[in-house]
Amino acid sequence: MPWRSSAGRSANASGGSFLTAYRDSANRILTYTVPIGGATISPPAAGDLDGDGLPEIVVASTRTTSGDNAFNCLSIANWEIFNDPLLPTESADFGAYVVLGGTFSAPVLADLNRDGTLEVVVSDRLGSLHALDFKFAPHIGGDLPNQYVSAVELPGWPTPPLEHGAVSEVSIADLEHDGHPEVIHTGAAAASPRRTTAARSAADTPLPPGMPWRRRTPPRSGPRSSPTWTGTASWT
């Protein structure tokens, strides 16, 4: 089923938008919509966060204008949420779908701790990286998602802030081919692509805050166009 994050024209005046899923059913396009606070200008991410075999959709929205519905946050939806007739759908009801407040980059999903479920990986405006485990409590139809979905940082996360600047998106790759994916980030200042961080999470070792990362700034004499990444020591 195709889906996209779509700014609702009727909500622009109040600063909100909508997350819309599109389904091709017997040559008819069906739409499913939930309200989102702020502008959903970055792409959502879809993946199975709770291990039930069906994907969740996580979207980061940001305040780009004034209005009662302008809000910085991470919001969630899935097939159950889209099809629950008891859930609110007005733009002012965006709070029902908010999991975590704050200004975040477009989410990326990865199983950082190798527990079989995906985490939500984002950066924030201070340059910190977050690895969020979304928890789903038992619920019934009509329960608001913000009442049964919560976001918990993995041990050792978030990484320390670097500096205030533009939100820069993260990428995921297993740089060492050891089964532990690394989080790759250019830093808070998008205008400084030469400073890059690679962070990792150990699957079986609790890490103290800040441990999964280290940062290295390339020497001034180095090529200005060459990005530099640094890995971290391996934990076993």
PEVEN-V11655 format. One record per residue. RES is the residue in one small letter. SS is DSSP state (a for helix, b for strand, c for the rest). PHI is phi in whole degrees, -180 to 180 (999 if undefined). D_CENTER is the distance of its C-alpha to the mean C-alpha in Angstrom with 2 decimals. Layout:
BEGIN
<<RES	SS	PHI	D_CENTER> <RES	SS	PHI	D_CENTER>>
END
This chain:
BEGIN
<<m	c	999	20.66> <p	c	-65	19.23> <w	b	-149	16.60> <r	b	-155	15.14> <s	b	-91	13.59> <s	b	-129	16.86> <a	c	-75	18.12> <g	c	-81	20.93> <r	a	-62	24.11> <s	a	-69	25.48> <a	a	-102	22.67> <n	a	-59	22.73> <a	a	-65	25.51> <s	a	-102	23.60> <g	c	88	20.37> <g	c	-106	18.23> <s	b	-155	17.17> <f	b	-137	16.54> <l	b	-103	14.44> <t	b	-124	17.21> <a	b	-108	17.97> <y	b	-118	21.21> <r	b	-123	23.57> <d	b	-88	26.75> <s	b	-127	29.33> <a	c	52	32.99> <n	c	66	32.73> <r	b	-119	31.07> <i	b	-95	27.58> <l	b	-96	26.12> <t	b	-120	23.18> <y	b	-133	20.92> <t	b	-136	19.17> <v	b	-131	17.32> <p	b	-76	17.15> <i	b	-130	14.13> <g	c	-73	14.79> <g	c	78	14.92> <a	b	-98	14.61> <t	c	-93	12.05> <i	c	-91	13.03> <s	c	-105	10.11> <p	c	-69	9.77> <p	c	-71	7.90> <a	b	-123	7.27> <a	b	-126	10.03> <g	b	-177	11.34> <d	c	-81	13.45> <l	c	-94	11.80> <d	c	-116	15.18> <g	c	77	17.69> <d	c	-95	19.60> <g	c	88	19.50> <l	c	-114	17.70> <p	c	-79	14.18> <e	b	-99	11.63> <i	b	-117	9.61> <v	b	-118	6.23> <v	b	-134	6.39> <a	b	-98	6.08> <s	b	-123	9.80> <t	b	-138	12.25> <r	c	-80	15.92> <t	c	-112	18.08> <t	c	-153	21.25> <s	c	-82	23.12> <g	c	144	23.42> <d	c	-64	23.03> <n	c	-103	19.80> <a	c	-80	18.08> <f	c	-153	15.19> <n	c	-98	12.08> <c	b	-170	9.43> <l	b	-107	6.60> <s	b	-122	8.85> <i	b	-134	9.85> <a	b	-153	12.78> <n	b	-156	14.85> <w	a	-61	18.48> <e	a	-62	19.93> <i	a	-67	18.27> <f	a	-59	19.26> <n	c	-103	22.77> <d	c	-85	23.45> <p	c	-70	26.23> <l	c	-89	26.18> <l	c	-85	22.76> <p	c	-72	22.91> <t	c	-128	22.18> <e	c	-74	23.37> <s	a	-59	21.18> <a	a	-71	22.17> <d	a	-97	20.69> <f	a	-58	16.98> <g	a	-61	16.80> <a	a	-64	17.45> <y	a	-113	13.94> <v	b	-80	12.06> <v	b	-99	10.52> <l	b	-152	9.85> <g	b	-83	11.42> <g	c	138	10.83> <t	c	-95	10.14> <f	b	-129	6.86> <s	c	-73	6.51> <a	c	-57	5.40> <p	c	-71	2.60> <v	b	-125	5.59> <l	b	-108	7.38> <a	b	-160	10.51> <d	c	-91	13.25> <l	c	-72	13.70> <n	c	-99	16.41> <r	c	56	18.09> <d	c	-99	18.50> <g	c	94	18.08> <t	c	-123	14.76> <l	c	-86	11.26> <e	b	-103	8.78> <v	b	-99	4.99> <v	b	-112	5.30> <v	b	-143	4.73> <s	b	-111	8.07> <d	b	-118	9.86> <r	c	-72	13.12> <l	c	-94	15.29> <g	c	89	14.07> <s	c	-75	12.85> <l	b	-104	10.37> <h	b	-120	8.59> <a	b	-119	8.73> <l	b	-107	8.16> <d	b	-95	10.63> <f	b	-82	10.56> <k	b	-105	14.28> <f	b	-119	16.30> <a	c	-85	19.73> <p	c	-57	22.71> <h	c	-158	23.04> <i	c	-128	25.24> <g	c	-56	25.23> <g	c	94	24.76> <d	c	-67	22.65> <l	c	-72	19.83> <p	a	-56	16.34> <n	a	-70	15.73> <q	a	-93	18.84> <y	a	-126	17.96> <v	b	-112	14.19> <s	b	-134	13.09> <a	b	-116	10.51> <v	b	-121	12.56> <e	b	-68	12.16> <l	c	-66	13.88> <p	c	-55	17.32> <g	c	92	17.59> <w	c	-111	14.16> <p	c	-77	13.09> <t	c	-75	15.21> <p	c	-61	17.72> <p	c	-67	17.18> <l	c	-102	18.90> <e	c	-168	19.72> <h	c	-74	18.78> <g	c	-179	17.90> <a	c	-69	15.75> <v	c	-72	12.01> <s	c	-114	11.92> <e	c	-71	9.40> <v	b	-106	9.57> <s	b	-129	11.48> <i	b	-125	12.57> <a	b	-160	16.30> <d	c	-89	19.03> <l	c	-66	21.17> <e	c	-98	23.94> <h	c	54	24.06> <d	c	-113	24.35> <g	c	88	21.77> <h	c	-105	19.28> <p	c	-71	16.35> <e	b	-100	15.78> <v	b	-102	12.81> <i	b	-111	14.26> <h	b	-147	13.73> <t	c	-86	16.34> <g	c	104	16.23> <a	c	-69	15.78> <a	c	-90	18.71> <a	c	-64	17.94> <a	c	-80	21.74> <s	c	-119	22.29> <p	c	-70	21.15> <r	c	-77	23.65> <r	b	-96	21.75> <t	c	-131	19.21> <t	b	-116	17.79> <a	b	-116	17.39> <a	b	-119	16.08> <r	b	-142	16.68> <s	c	-126	16.80> <a	c	-86	20.07> <a	c	-75	20.27> <d	c	-123	23.41> <t	c	-130	23.75> <p	c	-61	22.28> <l	c	-112	21.49> <p	c	-68	22.34> <p	c	-54	19.92> <g	c	86	19.37> <m	c	-67	21.03> <p	c	-72	18.51> <w	b	-145	18.96> <r	b	-151	21.66> <r	b	-125	22.05> <r	c	-132	24.99> <t	c	-98	26.20> <p	c	-64	28.47> <p	c	-62	32.11> <r	c	-62	33.32> <s	c	-81	35.71> <g	c	-73	33.11> <p	c	-61	32.26> <r	c	-69	30.17> <s	c	-98	28.31> <s	c	-94	27.50> <p	c	-69	24.00> <t	b	-122	24.22> <w	c	-122	21.95> <t	c	-131	22.91> <g	c	-85	22.24> <t	c	-121	22.92> <a	c	-63	25.70> <s	c	-84	25.39> <w	c	-109	25.41> <t	c	-126	27.46>>
END
